[in-house]
């Protein structure tokens, strides 16, 4: 009977004091594949654009880029913003999708070594490591704040969370109602700071939980069924995991896109702010 994968990725070897885990090996392979692909694609693009219209792999990649640009345009409604967000959103989408799908290839989770009587798989799906999903979530949220600061200015952006400017304007107006509302909004802004931490937690746990649960399901099915059934029965569930891989990559990249879009937009009123919060809630519900 196969053992269930542990929650934490297992270290295979160490470089100094830095542990190299099986999930880290898988994610590194993904980065290498993308780097090699980008190198040859760049060479092919220069060749084809110098001689005429692109074809083959370059034409296919051009179609993918146009698809992703249209996907981002549907949220930003601004091609300039779309081009700014493309490297982040597109890179996350394709990396997560590749990492999810490569975890279904034969050999992932089945080839390994024994250490102390315990089997350690050399390859483990990258997104079943909470360290990776948390790192991507932190990067997505922090990047949204950095772009927000550069887009609308530090003080205007900071006023979204710590509303000293609104309190100053309210006190200056000498209106008791405005002063009360300003102080209420000040405390609401402090709550927003904690919501940014919640974004990181929800993003990372959603991706980790769905991919890790699929890995456990496939392991349990292969363990309970003997003979050729151990290879045939999990196939429909592997097809389901292909769909889950697309859905989770889409949800993660879409939420990142919404965070970037909100952070780089000036909020002029409560109606606009509530509308944007509803959009985020609808995507998070998937």
RACOR-V70007 format. One record per residue. RES is the residue in three letters. PHI is phi as a letter, one per 30 degrees, with the letter a starting at -180 (999 if undefined). OMEGA is omega in whole degrees, 0 to 359 (* if undefined). NEAR is the number of other C-alpha atoms within 10 Angstrom. Layout:
BEGIN
res phi omega near
RES PHI OMEGA NEAR
RES PHI OMEGA NEAR
END
This chain:
BEGIN
res phi omega near
UNK 999 181 10
UNK d 179 12
UNK d 179 11
UNK d 179 13
UNK d 177 17
UNK d 180 11
UNK d 181 12
UNK c 176 12
UNK d 184 22
UNK d 176 20
UNK d 179 17
UNK c 175 19
UNK a 182 12
UNK b 169 10
UNK c 190 7
UNK i 177 6
UNK c 183 7
UNK c 180 9
UNK d 175 13
UNK c 183 15
UNK d 179 23
UNK d 176 25
UNK d 178 28
UNK d 177 24
UNK d 180 18
UNK d 180 21
UNK d 178 24
UNK d 176 14
UNK d 178 16
UNK d 179 17
UNK d 180 15
UNK d 179 12
UNK d 179 13
UNK d 180 15
UNK d 179 12
UNK d 179 11
UNK d 181 11
UNK d 180 12
UNK d 181 12
UNK d 178 12
UNK d 179 15
UNK d 178 12
UNK d 182 11
UNK d 181 17
UNK d 178 20
UNK d 182 12
UNK d 185 12
UNK d 181 15
UNK d 176 12
UNK d 185 10
UNK c 182 9
UNK l 183 8
UNK d 179 10
UNK d 178 18
UNK b 178 14
UNK i 184 9
UNK d 180 13
UNK d 179 20
UNK d 178 14
UNK d 180 12
UNK d 177 15
UNK d 177 14
UNK d 179 12
UNK d 180 13
UNK d 179 14
UNK d 179 12
UNK d 181 12
UNK d 178 17
UNK d 178 18
UNK d 178 15
UNK d 180 14
UNK d 178 25
UNK e 181 17
UNK d 179 12
UNK c 186 14
UNK d 186 20
UNK h 183 12
UNK a 184 11
UNK d 179 14
UNK d 176 10
UNK d 181 16
UNK e 180 22
UNK d 179 13
UNK d 183 12
UNK d 187 22
UNK e 181 17
UNK e 182 11
UNK d 185 18
UNK d 180 23
UNK d 179 21
UNK d 179 14
UNK d 182 20
UNK e 184 22
UNK d 178 16
UNK d 180 16
UNK d 179 26
UNK d 179 20
UNK d 181 20
UNK d 179 25
UNK d 184 25
UNK d 181 18
UNK d 177 21
UNK d 179 23
UNK c 180 19
UNK d 177 11
UNK e 180 9
UNK j 177 13
UNK d 180 17
UNK j 183 20
UNK c 177 14
UNK c 181 13
UNK a 181 15
UNK b 178 13
UNK c 179 9
UNK b 182 9
UNK i 181 7
UNK i 181 7
UNK c 180 9
UNK d 178 15
UNK c 177 22
UNK d 181 22
UNK d 180 21
UNK c 177 25
UNK b 179 29
UNK e 189 25
UNK d 185 30
UNK d 170 26
UNK d 175 28
UNK c 182 26
UNK d 178 20
UNK d 181 17
UNK d 182 17
UNK d 178 24
UNK d 179 20
UNK d 179 12
UNK d 179 19
UNK d 178 23
UNK d 179 19
UNK d 182 15
UNK d 183 24
UNK d 180 20
UNK d 178 16
UNK d 178 18
UNK d 179 22
UNK d 180 21
UNK d 179 15
UNK d 178 17
UNK d 179 23
UNK d 181 17
UNK d 184 11
UNK d 186 15
UNK c 179 15
UNK j 186 12
UNK d 187 13
UNK d 177 13
UNK d 180 17
UNK d 179 22
UNK d 180 17
UNK d 174 14
UNK d 184 21
UNK c 181 17
UNK c 194 21
UNK d 176 22
UNK d 180 17
UNK d 179 15
UNK d 178 19
UNK d 179 20
UNK d 180 12
UNK d 180 14
UNK d 178 19
UNK d 179 14
UNK d 180 11
UNK d 180 11
UNK i 178 10
UNK c 181 11
UNK e 181 11
UNK d 180 9
UNK d 179 17
UNK d 179 19
UNK d 179 14
UNK d 181 13
UNK d 179 21
UNK d 176 16
UNK d 180 13
UNK d 177 19
UNK d 180 21
UNK d 174 13
UNK d 178 15
UNK d 176 18
UNK d 176 14
UNK d 179 13
UNK d 177 15
UNK d 178 13
UNK d 178 10
UNK d 177 12
UNK d 175 15
UNK d 179 13
UNK d 177 12
UNK e 181 18
UNK d 182 20
UNK d 183 15
UNK d 178 14
UNK e 185 23
UNK d 183 23
UNK d 179 16
UNK d 181 17
UNK d 180 25
UNK e 184 22
UNK d 182 17
UNK d 182 16
UNK d 179 23
UNK d 179 20
UNK d 177 12
UNK d 178 19
UNK d 178 21
UNK d 180 15
UNK d 180 16
UNK d 178 19
UNK d 180 19
UNK d 180 17
UNK d 179 17
UNK d 181 20
UNK d 186 14
UNK d 186 11
UNK c 183 15
UNK c 175 11
UNK i 182 8
UNK d 178 9
UNK d 180 13
UNK d 179 17
UNK c 186 12
UNK d 185 11
UNK d 181 14
UNK d 185 18
UNK e 178 13
UNK e 180 10
UNK d 175 14
UNK d 175 18
UNK d 176 12
UNK d 179 12
UNK d 174 21
UNK d 178 16
UNK d 179 14
UNK d 179 18
UNK d 179 23
UNK d 183 17
UNK d 183 15
UNK d 176 21
UNK d 179 21
UNK d 181 20
UNK d 181 19
UNK d 182 24
UNK d 179 23
UNK d 178 22
UNK d 176 22
UNK e 179 26
UNK d 179 23
UNK d 178 20
UNK d 179 22
UNK d 182 26
UNK d 179 22
UNK d 184 18
UNK d 183 22
UNK c 178 22
UNK c 176 13
UNK d 178 16
UNK d 184 15
UNK c 182 8
UNK a 183 8
UNK d 182 9
UNK d 178 10
UNK d 183 12
UNK d 180 13
UNK d 179 11
UNK d 179 11
UNK d 178 16
UNK d 178 13
UNK d 178 12
UNK d 179 12
UNK d 181 17
UNK d 180 12
UNK d 179 10
UNK d 181 14
UNK d 181 16
UNK d 181 7
UNK d * 9
END
